[in-house]
């Protein structure tokens, strides 16, 4: 498995932004980082509607999970990405 890290912020008309993107093989995976448990995903949903990625990743204080194509990854396990 080969990962390429793209250092970029995606913005949509200054109303939505995704923190960074990871390229995994032929897929671009959007990643959002949240500091706490309140993890609204408005920006991520805008990105997903526009580009239809295979999945997305949200890093936060919440536990592992998957909701609406967004994989939740707890802060303590970011190294698993």
KEKE-3310 file (N, C-alpha, C; in steps of 0.2 Angstrom, whole numbers, plus 5000, padded with zeros to 4 digits):
npx = (5004:5003:5004:5001:5003:4994:4996:4985:4971:4954:4942:4926:4919:4922:4913:4914:4926:4939:4950:4963:4969:4971:4980:4977:4982:4972:4963:4956:4956:4946:4950:4945:4948:4943:4942:4934:4920:4909:4904:4900:4897:4896:4904:4912:4902:4898:4909:4909:4897:4900:4912:4911:4920:4927:4927:4927:4937:4935:4944:4943:4937:4928:4923:4928:4919:4907:4898:4887:4896:4907:4922:4925:4938:4947:4956:4967:4971:4976:4987:4984:4978)
npy = (4994:5011:5027:5044:5060:5074:5090:5101:5112:5110:5121:5127:5140:5148:5143:5131:5119:5107:5099:5091:5081:5064:5054:5038:5025:5025:5034:5049:5054:5063:5072:5077:5086:5086:5094:5090:5081:5086:5085:5090:5088:5096:5103:5092:5084:5092:5092:5078:5076:5083:5077:5063:5053:5037:5035:5044:5052:5056:5063:5063:5066:5056:5038:5024:5022:5022:5032:5037:5036:5041:5038:5037:5041:5039:5051:5046:5036:5039:5035:5024:5026)
npz = (5000:4996:5001:4997:5002:5001:5003:5006:5006:5004:4997:4996:4988:4999:5009:5013:5019:5018:5029:5025:5011:5007:4996:4990:4982:4968:4973:4981:4997:5008:5023:5039:5054:5070:5086:5097:5104:5097:5081:5068:5051:5039:5029:5025:5019:5009:5001:4998:4991:4979:4974:4976:4984:4988:5002:5017:5030:5047:5060:5077:5095:5096:5096:5085:5070:5057:5047:5035:5025:5031:5039:5056:5066:5081:5090:5097:5089:5076:5069:5063:5051)
capx = (5000:5007:5000:5004:5000:4993:4996:4981:4965:4949:4937:4920:4916:4923:4908:4915:4933:4941:4957:4968:4967:4976:4979:4978:4981:4969:4958:4958:4952:4946:4951:4943:4950:4939:4945:4930:4915:4904:4908:4896:4901:4893:4910:4913:4896:4898:4915:4907:4892:4904:4917:4910:4925:4926:4925:4930:4939:4935:4948:4940:4937:4924:4926:4928:4913:4906:4891:4886:4902:4913:4925:4927:4945:4948:4963:4973:4973:4977:4993:4980:4975)
capy = (5000:5017:5033:5050:5065:5080:5096:5106:5113:5111:5126:5128:5146:5150:5141:5124:5117:5100:5100:5089:5075:5059:5050:5031:5022:5030:5037:5054:5053:5069:5071:5082:5085:5090:5094:5087:5076:5089:5084:5091:5086:5100:5104:5085:5082:5096:5088:5071:5077:5086:5073:5056:5049:5030:5036:5050:5051:5061:5062:5067:5062:5050:5031:5021:5021:5023:5035:5041:5036:5045:5034:5040:5038:5043:5055:5042:5030:5042:5032:5018:5029)
capz = (5000:4995:5002:4995:5006:4997:5007:5003:5009:4999:4999:4991:4988:5005:5013:5016:5018:5021:5032:5020:5007:5006:4990:4992:4975:4963:4977:4985:5003:5012:5030:5043:5061:5075:5093:5102:5102:5092:5074:5062:5045:5034:5024:5022:5015:5002:4997:4996:4986:4973:4971:4977:4986:4990:5009:5020:5037:5052:5066:5083:5101:5096:5095:5079:5067:5050:5046:5029:5021:5034:5045:5062:5069:5087:5090:5099:5084:5070:5066:5060:5044)
cpx = (5004:5002:5004:5000:5000:4992:4992:4975:4960:4944:4932:4917:4917:4917:4910:4923:4934:4948:4963:4965:4973:4975:4981:4977:4978:4964:4960:4953:4952:4946:4949:4946:4946:4942:4941:4925:4909:4907:4903:4900:4899:4899:4911:4908:4896:4903:4912:4902:4895:4908:4916:4916:4923:4923:4928:4932:4938:4939:4945:4941:4932:4927:4926:4921:4913:4898:4891:4892:4908:4915:4927:4933:4946:4955:4968:4975:4974:4983:4990:4978:4980)
cpy = (5006:5023:5039:5055:5071:5086:5101:5106:5114:5116:5126:5135:5149:5148:5134:5123:5110:5101:5098:5083:5070:5055:5043:5027:5027:5034:5043:5054:5060:5067:5077:5081:5089:5089:5090:5082:5079:5089:5085:5091:5090:5101:5097:5083:5086:5093:5082:5071:5079:5081:5065:5052:5042:5031:5042:5048:5057:5059:5067:5063:5056:5044:5030:5020:5023:5026:5039:5041:5039:5040:5038:5037:5042:5046:5050:5036:5033:5038:5026:5020:5026)
cpz = (5000:4996:5000:4999:5002:5003:5004:5007:5004:5001:4993:4992:4995:5010:5016:5015:5021:5023:5027:5016:5007:5000:4991:4985:4971:4966:4980:4991:5007:5019:5034:5050:5065:5082:5098:5100:5097:5085:5068:5056:5038:5028:5021:5017:5008:4998:4994:4990:4979:4970:4972:4979:4988:4998:5011:5027:5041:5058:5072:5089:5101:5094:5087:5076:5060:5049:5040:5025:5024:5040:5050:5065:5075:5087:5092:5094:5077:5066:5062:5053:5039)
residu = (UNK:UNK:UNK:UNK:UNK:UNK:UNK:UNK:UNK:UNK:UNK:UNK:UNK:UNK:UNK:UNK:UNK:UNK:UNK:UNK:UNK:UNK:UNK:UNK:UNK:UNK:UNK:UNK:UNK:UNK:UNK:UNK:UNK:UNK:UNK:UNK:UNK:UNK:UNK:UNK:UNK:UNK:UNK:UNK:UNK:UNK:UNK:UNK:UNK:UNK:UNK:UNK:UNK:UNK:UNK:UNK:UNK:UNK:UNK:UNK:UNK:UNK:UNK:UNK:UNK:UNK:UNK:UNK:UNK:UNK:UNK:UNK:UNK:UNK:UNK:UNK:UNK:UNK:UNK:UNK:UNK)
# end
